[in-house]
Amino acid sequence: MIEPKDITEKELVSRCVQHERRSQEVLYRRYADEMYSVALIYCDNEQDACDVVQESFIKVFRRLDSFKFECPLGAWIRRVIVNTALDHYRKRKREQENASTYTQFVDIEVDEILPSINANELLTMIQDLPQKAAMVLKLYAIEGYGHKEIASIMKITEGTSKSQLNRARGLLKNLIAQYNGNA
């Protein structure tokens, strides 16, 4: 029997497509922790992140036969996780925000804040932002999406995406100032 660490991605995918339970478990164990971390970025709490990971891996196993190795398997799974988290966000959205009231542009000097705050504290602050603003910020700053892509994904206008990003930056800047005792 081949050890899980010795199985190549192609062989693992092939075995998973053939519904080999052991191979599916190996694939899940290889990527679950990393994908849980990704889901936590997009979810309000650990339970929602667990739900997103569970739902995502179901999708991964159902669609694995369509994976063409055009990118690393982990990147493909991450994309499924992010899209599932976005679907989860849309389903749980409680109210529509009127983005036109948030047009003030705020510029954050990243070099000034990075030495005084760690990544976990920053992610916690981002989670405290209003949902739509936080989601736009995450998609823009973490995933590298442009405003046109964000608008399409979230079913909002590009202008709304831009204003929500600016709103998130301003609110985040205020939270960081409070954290540093400058407010």
MODELLER restraints for C-alpha pairs under 7 A, 6 or more apart:
rsr = mdl.restraints
at = mdl.atoms
rsr.add(forms.Gaussian(group=physical.xy_distance, feature=features.Distance(at['CA:4:A'], at['CA:26:A']), mean=6.17, stdev=0.5))
rsr.add(forms.Gaussian(group=physical.xy_distance, feature=features.Distance(at['CA:12:A'], at['CA:23:A']), mean=6.11, stdev=0.5))
rsr.add(forms.Gaussian(group=physical.xy_distance, feature=features.Distance(at['CA:13:A'], at['CA:64:A']), mean=6.94, stdev=0.5))
rsr.add(forms.Gaussian(group=physical.xy_distance, feature=features.Distance(at['CA:15:A'], at['CA:23:A']), mean=6.06, stdev=0.5))
rsr.add(forms.Gaussian(group=physical.xy_distance, feature=features.Distance(at['CA:16:A'], at['CA:23:A']), mean=5.59, stdev=0.5))
rsr.add(forms.Gaussian(group=physical.xy_distance, feature=features.Distance(at['CA:16:A'], at['CA:24:A']), mean=5.25, stdev=0.5))
rsr.add(forms.Gaussian(group=physical.xy_distance, feature=features.Distance(at['CA:17:A'], at['CA:64:A']), mean=6.33, stdev=0.5))
rsr.add(forms.Gaussian(group=physical.xy_distance, feature=features.Distance(at['CA:17:A'], at['CA:65:A']), mean=5.79, stdev=0.5))
rsr.add(forms.Gaussian(group=physical.xy_distance, feature=features.Distance(at['CA:31:A'], at['CA:74:A']), mean=6.93, stdev=0.5))
rsr.add(forms.Gaussian(group=physical.xy_distance, feature=features.Distance(at['CA:35:A'], at['CA:53:A']), mean=6.77, stdev=0.5))
rsr.add(forms.Gaussian(group=physical.xy_distance, feature=features.Distance(at['CA:35:A'], at['CA:78:A']), mean=6.37, stdev=0.5))
rsr.add(forms.Gaussian(group=physical.xy_distance, feature=features.Distance(at['CA:35:A'], at['CA:81:A']), mean=6.82, stdev=0.5))
rsr.add(forms.Gaussian(group=physical.xy_distance, feature=features.Distance(at['CA:36:A'], at['CA:49:A']), mean=6.45, stdev=0.5))
rsr.add(forms.Gaussian(group=physical.xy_distance, feature=features.Distance(at['CA:36:A'], at['CA:50:A']), mean=6.86, stdev=0.5))
rsr.add(forms.Gaussian(group=physical.xy_distance, feature=features.Distance(at['CA:36:A'], at['CA:53:A']), mean=6.06, stdev=0.5))
rsr.add(forms.Gaussian(group=physical.xy_distance, feature=features.Distance(at['CA:39:A'], at['CA:49:A']), mean=4.99, stdev=0.5))
rsr.add(forms.Gaussian(group=physical.xy_distance, feature=features.Distance(at['CA:39:A'], at['CA:52:A']), mean=6.52, stdev=0.5))
rsr.add(forms.Gaussian(group=physical.xy_distance, feature=features.Distance(at['CA:39:A'], at['CA:53:A']), mean=6.69, stdev=0.5))
rsr.add(forms.Gaussian(group=physical.xy_distance, feature=features.Distance(at['CA:39:A'], at['CA:81:A']), mean=6.49, stdev=0.5))
rsr.add(forms.Gaussian(group=physical.xy_distance, feature=features.Distance(at['CA:39:A'], at['CA:82:A']), mean=6.96, stdev=0.5))
rsr.add(forms.Gaussian(group=physical.xy_distance, feature=features.Distance(at['CA:39:A'], at['CA:85:A']), mean=6.55, stdev=0.5))
rsr.add(forms.Gaussian(group=physical.xy_distance, feature=features.Distance(at['CA:40:A'], at['CA:46:A']), mean=6.53, stdev=0.5))
rsr.add(forms.Gaussian(group=physical.xy_distance, feature=features.Distance(at['CA:40:A'], at['CA:49:A']), mean=5.19, stdev=0.5))
rsr.add(forms.Gaussian(group=physical.xy_distance, feature=features.Distance(at['CA:42:A'], at['CA:85:A']), mean=6.16, stdev=0.5))
rsr.add(forms.Gaussian(group=physical.xy_distance, feature=features.Distance(at['CA:42:A'], at['CA:135:A']), mean=6.89, stdev=0.5))
rsr.add(forms.Gaussian(group=physical.xy_distance, feature=features.Distance(at['CA:43:A'], at['CA:49:A']), mean=5.52, stdev=0.5))
rsr.add(forms.Gaussian(group=physical.xy_distance, feature=features.Distance(at['CA:43:A'], at['CA:85:A']), mean=6.91, stdev=0.5))
rsr.add(forms.Gaussian(group=physical.xy_distance, feature=features.Distance(at['CA:44:A'], at['CA:127:A']), mean=6.38, stdev=0.5))
rsr.add(forms.Gaussian(group=physical.xy_distance, feature=features.Distance(at['CA:52:A'], at['CA:81:A']), mean=6.87, stdev=0.5))
rsr.add(forms.Gaussian(group=physical.xy_distance, feature=features.Distance(at['CA:52:A'], at['CA:84:A']), mean=6.21, stdev=0.5))
rsr.add(forms.Gaussian(group=physical.xy_distance, feature=features.Distance(at['CA:52:A'], at['CA:85:A']), mean=5.87, stdev=0.5))
rsr.add(forms.Gaussian(group=physical.xy_distance, feature=features.Distance(at['CA:53:A'], at['CA:81:A']), mean=6.56, stdev=0.5))
rsr.add(forms.Gaussian(group=physical.xy_distance, feature=features.Distance(at['CA:56:A'], at['CA:80:A']), mean=6.06, stdev=0.5))
rsr.add(forms.Gaussian(group=physical.xy_distance, feature=features.Distance(at['CA:56:A'], at['CA:81:A']), mean=5.48, stdev=0.5))
rsr.add(forms.Gaussian(group=physical.xy_distance, feature=features.Distance(at['CA:56:A'], at['CA:84:A']), mean=6.15, stdev=0.5))
rsr.add(forms.Gaussian(group=physical.xy_distance, feature=features.Distance(at['CA:60:A'], at['CA:77:A']), mean=6.76, stdev=0.5))
rsr.add(forms.Gaussian(group=physical.xy_distance, feature=features.Distance(at['CA:99:A'], at['CA:160:A']), mean=5.60, stdev=0.5))
rsr.add(forms.Gaussian(group=physical.xy_distance, feature=features.Distance(at['CA:99:A'], at['CA:163:A']), mean=6.41, stdev=0.5))
rsr.add(forms.Gaussian(group=physical.xy_distance, feature=features.Distance(at['CA:99:A'], at['CA:164:A']), mean=6.62, stdev=0.5))
rsr.add(forms.Gaussian(group=physical.xy_distance, feature=features.Distance(at['CA:102:A'], at['CA:163:A']), mean=5.82, stdev=0.5))
rsr.add(forms.Gaussian(group=physical.xy_distance, feature=features.Distance(at['CA:102:A'], at['CA:167:A']), mean=6.00, stdev=0.5))
rsr.add(forms.Gaussian(group=physical.xy_distance, feature=features.Distance(at['CA:103:A'], at['CA:163:A']), mean=5.31, stdev=0.5))
rsr.add(forms.Gaussian(group=physical.xy_distance, feature=features.Distance(at['CA:104:A'], at['CA:166:A']), mean=6.93, stdev=0.5))
rsr.add(forms.Gaussian(group=physical.xy_distance, feature=features.Distance(at['CA:105:A'], at['CA:166:A']), mean=5.41, stdev=0.5))
rsr.add(forms.Gaussian(group=physical.xy_distance, feature=features.Distance(at['CA:106:A'], at['CA:166:A']), mean=5.83, stdev=0.5))
rsr.add(forms.Gaussian(group=physical.xy_distance, feature=features.Distance(at['CA:106:A'], at['CA:169:A']), mean=6.34, stdev=0.5))
rsr.add(forms.Gaussian(group=physical.xy_distance, feature=features.Distance(at['CA:106:A'], at['CA:170:A']), mean=5.34, stdev=0.5))
rsr.add(forms.Gaussian(group=physical.xy_distance, feature=features.Distance(at['CA:108:A'], at['CA:169:A']), mean=6.77, stdev=0.5))
rsr.add(forms.Gaussian(group=physical.xy_distance, feature=features.Distance(at['CA:108:A'], at['CA:173:A']), mean=6.56, stdev=0.5))
rsr.add(forms.Gaussian(group=physical.xy_distance, feature=features.Distance(at['CA:125:A'], at['CA:172:A']), mean=6.91, stdev=0.5))
rsr.add(forms.Gaussian(group=physical.xy_distance, feature=features.Distance(at['CA:125:A'], at['CA:175:A']), mean=6.84, stdev=0.5))
rsr.add(forms.Gaussian(group=physical.xy_distance, feature=features.Distance(at['CA:126:A'], at['CA:134:A']), mean=5.98, stdev=0.5))
rsr.add(forms.Gaussian(group=physical.xy_distance, feature=features.Distance(at['CA:126:A'], at['CA:172:A']), mean=6.84, stdev=0.5))
rsr.add(forms.Gaussian(group=physical.xy_distance, feature=features.Distance(at['CA:127:A'], at['CA:134:A']), mean=6.73, stdev=0.5))
rsr.add(forms.Gaussian(group=physical.xy_distance, feature=features.Distance(at['CA:129:A'], at['CA:168:A']), mean=6.82, stdev=0.5))
rsr.add(forms.Gaussian(group=physical.xy_distance, feature=features.Distance(at['CA:133:A'], at['CA:164:A']), mean=4.79, stdev=0.5))
rsr.add(forms.Gaussian(group=physical.xy_distance, feature=features.Distance(at['CA:133:A'], at['CA:165:A']), mean=6.05, stdev=0.5))
rsr.add(forms.Gaussian(group=physical.xy_distance, feature=features.Distance(at['CA:133:A'], at['CA:167:A']), mean=6.55, stdev=0.5))
rsr.add(forms.Gaussian(group=physical.xy_distance, feature=features.Distance(at['CA:133:A'], at['CA:168:A']), mean=5.07, stdev=0.5))
rsr.add(forms.Gaussian(group=physical.xy_distance, feature=features.Distance(at['CA:134:A'], at['CA:168:A']), mean=6.21, stdev=0.5))
rsr.add(forms.Gaussian(group=physical.xy_distance, feature=features.Distance(at['CA:136:A'], at['CA:150:A']), mean=6.89, stdev=0.5))
rsr.add(forms.Gaussian(group=physical.xy_distance, feature=features.Distance(at['CA:136:A'], at['CA:161:A']), mean=6.40, stdev=0.5))
rsr.add(forms.Gaussian(group=physical.xy_distance, feature=features.Distance(at['CA:136:A'], at['CA:164:A']), mean=6.54, stdev=0.5))
rsr.add(forms.Gaussian(group=physical.xy_distance, feature=features.Distance(at['CA:136:A'], at['CA:165:A']), mean=5.87, stdev=0.5))
rsr.add(forms.Gaussian(group=physical.xy_distance, feature=features.Distance(at['CA:137:A'], at['CA:165:A']), mean=5.43, stdev=0.5))
rsr.add(forms.Gaussian(group=physical.xy_distance, feature=features.Distance(at['CA:137:A'], at['CA:168:A']), mean=6.44, stdev=0.5))
rsr.add(forms.Gaussian(group=physical.xy_distance, feature=features.Distance(at['CA:139:A'], at['CA:145:A']), mean=5.71, stdev=0.5))
rsr.add(forms.Gaussian(group=physical.xy_distance, feature=features.Distance(at['CA:139:A'], at['CA:150:A']), mean=6.91, stdev=0.5))
rsr.add(forms.Gaussian(group=physical.xy_distance, feature=features.Distance(at['CA:140:A'], at['CA:146:A']), mean=6.26, stdev=0.5))
rsr.add(forms.Gaussian(group=physical.xy_distance, feature=features.Distance(at['CA:147:A'], at['CA:158:A']), mean=5.47, stdev=0.5))
rsr.add(forms.Gaussian(group=physical.xy_distance, feature=features.Distance(at['CA:147:A'], at['CA:161:A']), mean=5.83, stdev=0.5))
rsr.add(forms.Gaussian(group=physical.xy_distance, feature=features.Distance(at['CA:147:A'], at['CA:162:A']), mean=6.55, stdev=0.5))
rsr.add(forms.Gaussian(group=physical.xy_distance, feature=features.Distance(at['CA:148:A'], at['CA:158:A']), mean=5.57, stdev=0.5))
rsr.add(forms.Gaussian(group=physical.xy_distance, feature=features.Distance(at['CA:150:A'], at['CA:161:A']), mean=6.69, stdev=0.5))
rsr.add(forms.Gaussian(group=physical.xy_distance, feature=features.Distance(at['CA:151:A'], at['CA:157:A']), mean=5.17, stdev=0.5))
rsr.add(forms.Gaussian(group=physical.xy_distance, feature=features.Distance(at['CA:151:A'], at['CA:158:A']), mean=5.21, stdev=0.5))
rsr.add(forms.Gaussian(group=physical.xy_distance, feature=features.Distance(at['CA:151:A'], at['CA:161:A']), mean=6.05, stdev=0.5))
rsr.add(forms.Gaussian(group=physical.xy_distance, feature=features.Distance(at['CA:177:A'], at['CA:183:A']), mean=5.47, stdev=0.5))
